[in-house]
Amino acid sequence: MQVSLLILIVSIIAAVIVGGVIGVFIGITVRKNTAEKEIGSAEEEAKRIVSDAIKTAEAKKKELVLEGKEEVHRFRNESEKEISDRRKEIQRQERRIQQKEENLDRKLDNVEKKEDKAAKKIKEADAKLEEIETIKKSQFEMLEKISGYTAEQAKSYLLSQLENELTHEKSVKIMEYQEQLKEEADEKARNIISLSIQRLAAEQVAEATISVVPLPNDEMKGRIIGREGRNIRAIETLTGVDLIIDDTPEAITLSCFEPVRREIARIALERLISDGRIHPARIEETIEKARREVENTIKREGERVVLELGIHNIHPELVKLLGRLRYRTSYGQNVLNHSVEVAYLAGTMASELGLDPTLAKRAGLLHDIGKSIDHEVEGTHIQIGVDLARKYKESDAVIHAIHAHHGDVEAKTIVAILVQAADALSAARPGARRENVENYIKRLQKLEEVASSFNGVDNCYAIQAGREIRVMVKPEVVNDERMVPLARDICKKIEEELEYPGQIKVNIIRESRAAEFAK
């Protein structure tokens, strides 16, 4: 049973396996047939697609070929047209060039003809020039025979005549312009100067170079001299001042060129006389006190002047030097008062001209600052003043005005010119300065010598206290045209060689006389 059952089971399993194998084979066969059918349809479809693609490509090819042929045809037409246009342009250019060549040929022919004509004319001109030169030479020879002058002599004569005419015209023009400018300038200058002088009314007092100390009695002279002269020697040694004790009743004279030392001696001597105790120790103590007092006075005077004029930022040392000018005189004129007056005049004139009055005042105040120490330092007061102004950092305008106020250098600024004018005005005022007779006569003689040194001057006379010089000239040497240049030359030489206050008028006189006697 069990065996039959096992056989049955095995048979069933075998049948199932055989059935499965048969089923698989059948399925494979079916699939194979289906696949073969599909492959066949695919091959047909592929053949159809390829056929369609070939047909489309052929059509596209034909279309592209046609387009290419059309494009080539179009390019060919355009090229032919462009070539045709260029050919026409070239032909047109060739025609133009040909025409220009023809024109150039014609012009060259004309130029050649003109050159031939010009050459002929030049020949004719040369022949005519030779003929003219011959005629000119013969005429010159004839003129020389008629006139009695050679060509060079005639030329010199004509040039001299022309020079005389030009000299006359030049002198006339110079006189006209000078008169016109002089009238205008004089009018304006008179107005400005008169206004400046009116606004500054200053008293003028000439100061001496000596001081006189009054004494209560003549017995005081012996006490001042002291035993064996020890007191007077002490005073003179300590002050540097000469004491002149003579027969003048109740007075002692102090003489010294340096006014500060003379002032110290005067104060000290007056105090000694007032005190009555006169001996060397007391003299030394009193002189030292007087020196300190004078120094304080100098400082106060400098500060007062600067404050009155409204000038600021002046170096303290310059202020002290200004104060020293209180004891300095020039031709008897107090230099500090003179400097203040110059400052006022220059400032007023600068205001009238529309310039800076403060700068003009500053330059006017410091223009004679060199005189404060000219007894102690070598050099002119101008150079000393310039050095002081540079040392204490004054402006270039002030330094130049100091340098130019006596004409040592040419005045290049209006301020310098104003300081020159104000300085001359202050010095030329009546009573401002005194001059001894000897110097006055020498100055007049020198003025006449300068004028007499010119060729053609016959006589000259200084008049009006040296304010004018009259020059008589020889009429046969100096003609009317030379009078104006001669006057200017004399003025220039006076300015260069003389020192004088104010101005000097040069008056040229030319006179011709003829005399006959009736018999």
C-alpha positions as CSV (number, residue, x, y, z in Angstrom):
1,M,0.0,0.0,0.0
2,Q,2.7,2.2,1.0
3,V,4.6,1.4,-2.1
4,S,1.7,1.9,-4.3
5,L,1.1,5.2,-2.6
6,L,4.6,6.2,-3.0
7,I,4.5,5.2,-6.6
8,L,1.4,7.2,-7.0
9,I,2.9,10.2,-5.5
10,V,5.9,9.9,-7.6
11,S,3.8,9.5,-10.7
12,I,1.8,12.5,-9.8
13,I,5.0,14.6,-9.2
14,A,6.4,13.3,-12.5
15,A,3.2,14.1,-14.3
16,V,3.3,17.6,-12.8
17,I,6.9,18.1,-13.8
18,V,6.2,16.8,-17.3
19,G,3.2,19.1,-17.6
20,G,5.2,22.1,-16.4
21,V,7.9,21.4,-18.9
22,I,5.4,21.0,-21.7
23,G,3.7,24.2,-20.6
24,V,7.0,26.1,-20.6
25,F,7.8,24.8,-24.0
26,I,4.4,25.8,-25.3
27,G,4.8,29.2,-23.8
28,I,8.2,29.6,-25.3
29,T,7.0,28.6,-28.7
30,V,4.1,31.1,-28.5
31,R,6.4,33.8,-27.4
32,K,8.8,33.0,-30.2
33,N,6.1,33.3,-32.8
34,T,4.9,36.5,-31.3
35,A,8.4,37.9,-31.2
36,E,9.0,36.9,-34.8
37,K,5.9,38.6,-35.8
38,E,6.9,41.7,-33.9
39,I,10.4,41.7,-35.3
40,G,9.0,41.4,-38.8
41,S,6.6,44.3,-38.3
42,A,9.5,46.3,-36.8
43,E,11.7,45.6,-39.7
44,E,9.0,46.7,-42.1
45,E,8.5,49.9,-40.0
46,A,12.2,50.5,-40.0
47,K,12.4,50.0,-43.8
48,R,9.5,52.4,-44.2
49,I,11.1,55.0,-41.9
50,V,14.4,54.7,-43.7
51,S,12.6,55.0,-47.0
52,D,10.8,58.1,-45.8
53,A,14.0,59.6,-44.5
54,I,15.8,59.0,-47.8
55,K,12.9,60.6,-49.7
56,T,13.0,63.6,-47.3
57,A,16.7,64.0,-47.5
58,E,16.6,63.9,-51.3
59,A,13.9,66.6,-51.3
60,K,15.9,68.7,-48.8
61,K,19.0,68.2,-50.9
62,K,17.3,69.4,-54.0
63,E,15.9,72.4,-52.1
64,L,19.3,73.3,-50.7
65,V,20.9,72.9,-54.1
66,L,18.3,75.2,-55.6
67,E,18.8,77.8,-52.8
68,G,22.6,77.6,-53.3
69,K,22.2,78.1,-57.0
70,E,20.0,81.1,-56.4
71,E,22.4,82.6,-53.9
72,V,25.3,82.1,-56.2
73,H,23.4,83.7,-59.0
74,R,22.5,86.7,-56.7
75,F,26.1,87.1,-55.6
76,R,27.2,86.9,-59.2
77,N,24.8,89.6,-60.2
78,E,25.8,91.9,-57.3
79,S,29.5,91.3,-58.1
80,E,29.0,92.1,-61.7
81,K,27.1,95.3,-60.8
82,E,29.8,96.4,-58.3
83,I,32.5,95.6,-60.9
84,S,30.5,97.6,-63.4
85,D,30.2,100.6,-61.0
86,R,33.9,100.5,-60.2
87,R,34.8,100.3,-63.8
88,K,32.6,103.4,-64.5
89,E,34.2,105.2,-61.5
90,I,37.7,104.4,-62.8
91,Q,36.7,105.6,-66.2
92,R,35.4,108.8,-64.7
93,Q,38.6,109.3,-62.7
94,E,40.7,108.6,-65.7
95,R,38.8,111.3,-67.6
96,R,39.3,113.8,-64.7
97,I,43.0,113.0,-64.6
98,Q,43.3,113.4,-68.3
99,Q,41.5,116.8,-68.1
100,K,43.9,117.9,-65.2
101,E,46.9,116.8,-67.2
102,E,45.6,118.8,-70.2
103,N,45.0,121.8,-67.8
104,L,48.5,121.4,-66.3
105,D,50.0,121.3,-69.8
106,R,48.2,124.5,-70.7
107,K,49.3,126.1,-67.5
108,L,52.9,125.0,-68.0
109,D,52.8,126.5,-71.4
110,N,51.4,129.8,-70.0
111,V,54.1,129.8,-67.2
112,E,56.8,129.3,-69.8
113,K,55.4,132.1,-71.8
114,K,55.3,134.4,-68.7
115,E,58.8,133.4,-67.8
116,D,60.0,134.4,-71.2
117,K,58.1,137.7,-70.9
118,A,59.6,138.2,-67.3
119,A,63.1,137.5,-68.5
120,K,62.6,140.0,-71.3
121,K,61.3,142.6,-68.8
122,I,64.2,141.9,-66.4
123,K,66.6,142.5,-69.2
124,E,64.8,145.7,-70.1
125,A,64.8,146.7,-66.4
126,D,68.5,146.0,-66.0
127,A,69.2,148.1,-69.1
128,K,67.0,150.9,-67.8
129,L,68.7,150.7,-64.3
130,E,72.1,151.0,-65.9
131,E,70.8,154.0,-67.9
132,I,69.3,155.5,-64.6
133,E,72.6,154.9,-62.8
134,T,74.5,156.6,-65.5
135,I,72.0,159.5,-65.5
136,K,72.1,159.7,-61.7
137,K,75.9,159.7,-61.7
138,S,75.9,162.5,-64.2
139,Q,73.3,164.4,-62.3
140,F,75.3,164.0,-59.0
141,E,78.4,165.3,-60.8
142,M,76.4,168.2,-62.1
143,L,74.9,168.9,-58.7
144,E,78.3,168.7,-57.0
145,K,79.6,171.2,-59.6
146,I,76.6,173.6,-59.1
147,S,76.5,173.4,-55.3
148,G,80.2,173.1,-54.6
149,Y,79.5,170.2,-52.1
150,T,80.5,166.6,-52.4
151,A,77.9,163.9,-51.8
152,E,79.3,163.2,-48.3
153,Q,79.4,167.0,-47.5
154,A,75.8,167.4,-48.7
155,K,74.7,164.4,-46.6
156,S,76.4,165.8,-43.5
157,Y,74.8,169.2,-44.1
158,L,71.3,167.7,-44.5
159,L,71.8,165.6,-41.3
160,S,72.9,168.6,-39.3
161,Q,69.9,170.6,-40.6
162,L,67.5,167.7,-39.7
163,E,69.2,167.3,-36.3
164,N,68.6,171.0,-35.6
165,E,65.0,170.8,-36.6
166,L,64.4,167.7,-34.4
167,T,66.2,169.4,-31.5
168,H,63.9,172.3,-31.8
169,E,60.8,170.2,-32.1
170,K,62.0,168.0,-29.2
171,S,62.6,171.1,-27.0
172,V,59.2,172.5,-27.9
173,K,57.4,169.2,-27.0
174,I,59.4,168.9,-23.8
175,M,58.5,172.4,-22.8
176,E,54.8,171.8,-23.6
177,Y,54.6,168.6,-21.7
178,Q,56.7,170.0,-18.8
179,E,54.4,173.0,-18.5
180,Q,51.3,171.0,-18.6
181,L,52.5,168.4,-16.1
182,K,54.1,171.1,-13.9
183,E,50.8,173.1,-13.8
184,E,48.8,170.0,-12.8
185,A,51.4,168.6,-10.4
186,D,52.1,172.0,-8.8
187,E,48.4,172.7,-8.3
188,K,47.8,169.4,-6.7
189,A,51.1,169.5,-4.7
190,R,50.3,173.0,-3.4
191,N,46.9,171.9,-2.2
192,I,48.2,168.9,-0.4
193,I,51.2,170.6,1.1
194,S,49.3,173.7,2.2
195,L,46.6,171.5,3.7
196,S,49.3,169.5,5.5
197,I,51.1,172.6,6.8
198,Q,47.8,174.2,7.9
199,R,46.9,171.1,9.9
200,L,50.2,171.1,11.7
201,A,51.1,174.5,13.2
202,A,54.4,173.8,15.0
203,E,56.6,176.3,16.7
204,Q,60.2,176.4,15.6
205,V,62.9,177.2,18.1
206,A,66.6,176.8,17.3
207,E,68.5,175.0,20.1
208,A,72.1,175.6,21.0
209,T,74.8,173.1,21.5
210,I,75.7,174.5,24.9
211,S,73.8,174.8,28.2
212,V,74.1,177.7,30.7
213,V,73.6,176.9,34.4
214,P,72.7,180.0,36.5
215,L,74.5,180.4,39.8
216,P,73.2,182.1,43.0
217,N,76.5,184.1,43.3
218,D,80.0,184.1,42.0
219,E,81.3,182.4,45.1
220,M,79.7,179.2,43.9
221,K,82.2,179.1,41.0
222,G,85.0,178.5,43.5
223,R,83.1,175.7,45.2
224,I,82.3,174.0,41.9
225,I,86.0,174.2,41.0
226,G,87.0,172.8,44.4
227,R,90.4,172.5,46.0
228,E,93.0,172.2,43.3
229,G,90.1,171.7,40.8
230,R,89.1,168.3,42.1
231,N,85.4,169.0,41.9
232,I,85.4,170.3,38.3
233,R,87.6,167.4,37.2
234,A,85.2,164.9,38.8
235,I,82.3,166.5,37.0
236,E,84.0,166.6,33.7
237,T,85.3,163.0,34.0
238,L,82.0,161.5,35.0
239,T,79.9,163.3,32.5
240,G,82.2,163.9,29.6
241,V,81.2,167.6,29.5
242,D,83.4,170.6,29.5
243,L,82.6,173.2,32.2
244,I,83.5,176.7,31.0
245,I,83.9,179.0,34.0
246,D,84.8,182.5,32.8
247,D,84.0,186.1,33.7
248,T,80.3,185.7,32.9
249,P,78.6,186.8,36.1
250,E,76.6,184.1,37.9
251,A,76.7,181.6,35.1
252,I,78.6,178.4,34.1
253,T,78.6,177.2,30.5
254,L,78.4,173.4,29.7
255,S,79.8,172.5,26.3
256,C,79.4,169.1,24.7
257,F,78.6,167.8,21.3
258,E,76.5,164.9,22.8
259,P,73.3,166.4,24.1
260,V,72.4,163.6,26.5
261,R,75.6,163.9,28.4
262,R,75.2,167.7,28.5
263,E,71.7,167.3,29.9
264,I,72.9,164.9,32.6
265,A,75.6,167.3,33.6
266,R,73.1,170.2,33.7
267,I,70.7,168.4,36.0
268,A,73.4,167.2,38.2
269,L,75.1,170.6,38.5
270,E,71.8,172.3,39.3
271,R,71.1,169.8,42.1
272,L,74.6,170.2,43.5
273,I,74.2,174.0,43.5
274,S,70.8,173.7,45.1
275,D,72.0,171.2,47.7
276,G,75.2,173.1,48.5
277,R,77.2,169.9,49.3
278,I,79.8,169.7,46.6
279,H,82.5,167.1,46.9
280,P,83.6,164.1,44.7
281,A,81.5,161.5,46.4
282,R,78.4,163.7,46.3
283,I,79.1,164.6,42.7
284,E,79.3,160.9,41.7
285,E,76.0,160.1,43.5
286,T,74.2,163.1,42.0
287,I,75.4,162.4,38.5
288,E,74.2,158.8,38.7
289,K,70.8,159.9,39.8
290,A,70.7,162.5,37.0
291,R,71.7,159.8,34.5
292,R,68.8,157.5,35.7
293,E,66.4,160.5,35.5
294,V,67.5,161.3,32.0
295,E,67.0,157.6,30.9
296,N,63.5,157.6,32.3
297,T,62.8,160.9,30.6
298,I,64.1,159.4,27.3
299,K,61.8,156.4,27.7
300,R,58.8,158.5,28.6
301,E,59.4,160.9,25.6
302,G,59.6,157.9,23.2
303,E,56.4,156.4,24.5
304,R,54.6,159.8,24.4
305,V,55.5,160.4,20.8
306,V,54.5,156.9,19.7
307,L,51.2,157.2,21.6
308,E,50.4,160.6,20.1
309,L,51.0,159.4,16.6
310,G,49.0,156.2,17.1
311,I,51.8,154.0,15.9
312,H,51.9,150.5,17.4
313,N,54.2,147.5,17.6
314,I,57.4,149.5,17.6
315,H,60.3,147.7,19.3
316,P,61.0,149.0,22.8
317,E,64.6,149.7,21.9
318,L,63.5,151.9,19.0
319,V,61.1,153.7,21.4
320,K,64.1,154.5,23.6
321,L,66.2,155.6,20.7
322,L,63.3,157.9,19.7
323,G,63.4,159.4,23.2
324,R,67.1,160.1,22.8
325,L,66.3,162.3,19.8
326,R,64.8,164.8,22.3
327,Y,68.4,165.8,23.2
328,R,69.6,165.8,19.6
329,T,69.7,168.8,17.4
330,S,70.4,169.3,13.7
331,Y,71.3,172.8,12.5
332,G,69.7,173.9,15.8
333,Q,66.4,172.0,15.1
334,N,65.3,169.5,17.7
335,V,65.4,166.1,15.9
336,L,62.5,164.6,17.9
337,N,60.2,167.5,17.1
338,H,61.4,167.4,13.5
339,S,60.7,163.6,13.3
340,V,57.2,164.1,14.8
341,E,56.5,166.9,12.4
342,V,57.7,164.8,9.4
343,A,55.4,162.0,10.6
344,Y,52.4,164.3,10.7
345,L,53.1,165.9,7.3
346,A,53.7,162.5,5.6
347,G,50.6,161.0,7.2
348,T,48.4,163.9,6.1
349,M,49.7,163.8,2.5
350,A,49.3,160.1,2.4
351,S,45.7,160.4,3.5
352,E,45.0,163.0,0.8
353,L,46.5,160.6,-1.8
354,G,44.4,157.7,-0.6
355,L,47.4,155.8,0.8
356,D,48.0,154.2,4.3
357,P,48.7,157.1,6.6
358,T,49.9,154.9,9.4
359,L,52.7,153.5,7.3
360,A,53.7,157.0,6.2
361,K,53.7,158.2,9.8
362,R,55.9,155.3,10.9
363,A,58.4,156.0,8.1
364,G,58.4,159.7,8.9
365,L,58.9,159.2,12.6
366,L,61.8,156.7,12.1
367,H,63.5,158.5,9.1
368,D,66.2,160.1,11.4
369,I,66.5,157.4,14.0
370,G,70.1,157.0,13.1
371,K,70.9,160.4,14.6
372,S,70.2,159.0,18.1
373,I,73.5,157.1,18.1
374,D,75.5,158.7,15.3
375,H,77.9,160.1,17.9
376,E,78.6,156.5,19.1
377,V,78.6,154.5,15.8
378,E,80.6,155.0,12.7
379,G,78.7,155.9,9.5
380,T,76.1,158.3,8.2
381,H,72.8,158.6,10.1
382,I,71.1,157.1,7.1
383,Q,73.1,153.9,7.1
384,I,72.8,153.7,10.9
385,G,69.0,154.2,10.7
386,V,68.7,151.5,8.0
387,D,70.8,149.0,10.1
388,L,68.6,149.8,13.2
389,A,65.4,149.3,11.3
390,R,66.6,146.0,9.9
391,K,67.8,144.9,13.3
392,Y,64.4,145.6,15.0
393,K,62.4,144.0,12.1
394,E,60.8,147.1,10.5
395,S,59.0,146.6,7.2
396,D,60.8,146.9,3.8
397,A,58.8,150.0,3.0
398,V,60.0,151.8,6.2
399,I,63.6,150.7,5.6
400,H,63.5,152.0,2.0
401,A,62.0,155.3,3.1
402,I,64.8,155.8,5.7
403,H,67.4,154.9,3.0
404,A,66.0,157.2,0.4
405,H,65.0,160.3,2.4
406,H,68.2,162.2,1.5
407,G,68.4,160.7,-2.1
408,D,71.2,158.2,-1.3
409,V,69.1,155.7,-3.3
410,E,66.3,156.3,-5.7
411,A,62.9,156.5,-4.1
412,K,60.9,153.7,-5.5
413,T,57.7,154.0,-3.4
414,I,55.2,156.8,-2.8
415,V,55.8,156.6,0.9
416,A,59.5,157.2,0.4
417,I,58.7,160.3,-1.7
418,L,56.3,161.6,0.9
419,V,58.9,161.3,3.6
420,Q,61.4,163.2,1.4
421,A,58.9,166.0,0.8
422,A,57.9,166.1,4.5
423,D,61.5,166.2,5.6
424,A,62.2,169.1,3.2
425,L,59.1,171.0,4.4
426,S,60.0,170.6,8.1
427,A,63.6,171.7,7.5
428,A,62.7,174.6,5.2
429,R,60.2,176.3,7.5
430,P,61.3,179.8,8.5
431,G,63.3,179.6,11.8
432,A,63.4,175.8,11.7
433,R,67.2,175.6,11.2
434,R,70.1,177.9,11.6
435,E,73.2,177.9,9.5
436,N,76.3,179.8,10.3
437,V,77.5,182.5,7.8
438,E,80.5,180.5,6.7
439,N,78.6,177.4,5.7
440,Y,75.9,179.5,4.1
441,I,78.5,181.3,1.9
442,K,80.2,178.0,1.0
443,R,76.9,176.5,-0.1
444,L,76.1,179.5,-2.3
445,Q,79.6,179.4,-3.8
446,K,79.3,175.7,-4.5
447,L,75.9,176.3,-6.1
448,E,77.4,178.9,-8.5
449,E,80.4,176.6,-9.2
450,V,78.1,173.8,-10.3
451,A,76.2,176.0,-12.6
452,S,79.4,177.6,-14.1
453,S,80.9,174.2,-14.9
454,F,78.6,173.8,-18.0
455,N,79.7,174.8,-21.5
456,G,78.1,178.1,-22.7
457,V,77.5,179.6,-19.3
458,D,78.7,183.2,-19.0
459,N,77.7,184.2,-15.5
460,C,75.5,182.8,-12.7
461,Y,74.2,184.3,-9.5
462,A,72.7,182.6,-6.5
463,I,69.8,184.7,-5.1
464,Q,66.9,184.3,-2.7
465,A,69.2,182.9,0.0
466,G,70.2,180.0,-2.3
467,R,66.6,179.2,-3.3
468,E,67.2,180.3,-6.9
469,I,70.1,180.6,-9.3
470,R,70.1,182.7,-12.4
471,V,72.3,181.5,-15.2
472,M,73.3,183.8,-18.1
473,V,74.4,181.9,-21.1
474,K,76.3,182.9,-24.2
475,P,73.8,183.4,-27.0
476,E,76.2,182.3,-29.7
477,V,76.9,179.0,-27.9
478,V,73.5,178.1,-26.4
479,N,70.5,178.6,-28.6
480,D,66.8,178.6,-27.6
481,E,66.5,174.9,-28.1
482,R,69.4,174.0,-25.8
483,M,68.1,176.1,-22.9
484,V,65.6,173.5,-21.6
485,P,68.1,170.5,-21.7
486,L,70.8,172.8,-20.1
487,A,68.4,173.7,-17.2
488,R,67.6,170.0,-16.6
489,D,71.3,169.1,-16.6
490,I,72.2,171.8,-14.1
491,C,69.3,170.7,-11.8
492,K,70.5,167.1,-12.0
493,K,74.0,168.0,-11.1
494,I,72.8,170.2,-8.2
495,E,70.8,167.3,-6.9
496,E,73.8,164.9,-7.1
497,E,76.5,167.1,-5.6
498,L,74.7,169.5,-3.1
499,E,72.8,169.1,0.1
500,Y,70.2,171.8,0.7
501,P,66.8,172.2,2.3
502,G,63.7,172.6,0.1
503,Q,64.2,173.2,-3.6
504,I,66.3,175.4,-5.9
505,K,65.0,177.1,-9.0
506,V,67.3,177.2,-12.0
507,N,66.5,180.2,-14.2
508,I,68.3,180.2,-17.6
509,I,68.6,183.7,-19.3
510,R,69.7,184.1,-22.9
511,E,70.0,187.6,-24.3
512,S,71.3,188.9,-27.6
513,R,72.4,192.6,-27.9
514,A,73.4,194.8,-30.8
515,A,75.0,198.2,-30.4
516,E,76.0,200.8,-32.9
517,F,77.0,204.4,-32.5
518,A,75.7,207.3,-34.7
519,K,78.4,209.7,-35.5
